[in-house]
Amino acid sequence: MSSRSKNMVFIVFAALAFAAMLYHVAAFVQPLDESPPWRHAIFIAVCTVCIYGLLKRPKWFVWFFGILMIQQLYSHGSHLLLLLKENKFNLIDGAIVLLMPLVFILLLKEKK
């Protein structure tokens, strides 16, 4: 993958992190789910770090993202499994379970 195309991929993922941040901002201001406002505030900060990290890719970011990925796979993966048992599907859960490991692999490859 060329440097330019790799940068474009990370820009797309940063845009997705921005969209997630907007969701958490909206949910912080007006409850959209059963999560408390403080949880959305944490994820506003986490998404902000991800946007910066995906665009600038400092050395420490791969570890931050790896820890976040584990948390997200546990949270969204568990929810997705419960839904699948009921023959339901949630696009956001599915996208997170699929895309976060992909981003992590790209970050690891770049670190080499």
N, C-alpha and C positions, 0 to 999 in steps of 0.2 A: 504494500500500500504506500503510495507516495505521501510525502510530508503534507502536501496541500490537501489531499483527500482525507488524510487522518485528521487534520485540523478541522475540516468541514464536519466530520463525524462528531468530533468533540463539541463543535458549535451547536449541532443539532441536539446533542445530549444536554448541553447547557440550557438550550431553549426549553427542553422538557423539564429541567430542574426549575426554571423560571415559572413555567406553568404550574408546577407543584407548589411553588412558593405562593403564587397568586391564590391557589385553592386554600392554602393554610391561612393566608391573610384574610380572605373572605370568611373562613370558618372561625377565625379569631374574633372578627367583628360581629358576625351573625352566625349563631350555631347552625351548622350544616349536618352534623352527625352527633353521635353520643360522646365523642372525645371532649375533654375539658379544654377551656381556652389556653391554659398553660402548656398543654401538649402541642397545640398548634403554634404557640409562640416559639417553642423549642424547634419545631420543624421549619419555621420561617428562618431562624438562624442557620439551621443545618442546610437548608436549600441555598441560602446565600453563600455559605462556604463552598457548597458544591458548584455553584455557578462560577465562582472565582477559581476554584480548583480545576474545573474542566477546561476553562479558558487559558489559565496560566500554567497549570500542572506543576506546582512546586513539588519537591521531592517527598515531603511529608504527606501529600494528599492521597497517595495510593493506600497508605495505612488508614487514614481517616475514612476513605471510601470503603475499604475492606470491612472495617468494623460496622459502618452504616449498612453495607450490603448484608451482612449476617443478621443484623437487627431487622431489616426489611424483609429478608427471606423468611425469617421466623414469623413476623407479624402478617405480612401479606400472603405468604405461602400457607400459613395455618388457616387463614380466612378463605383462601382459594380452595383448599382441600375440603373444608366444611361445605362450601357452596357446591363443589363438584359432587359430593355425596348426595346432595339434593337435586342433582342434574341442573345446576345453575352455573353461571359463569360471570365473573366480573372482569371487565377489560383492563381496569387499572391494576388489579391484583396480578392478572396474567402478564401484563406488560412489565411490571416491576420484577416479577420472578424470572422473566426471560431476559430483560435488558440489563439489569444490574450486574449479573455475572459477565455479560458480554463487555460492558464498560470496564469492569475490573480487569478482565483479561487484556483489553487494549491498554489500560494503564500499566499493567505488569510488563507487557511487551515493550512499551515505550521506555520503561525504567531500565531495561537491559542495556 
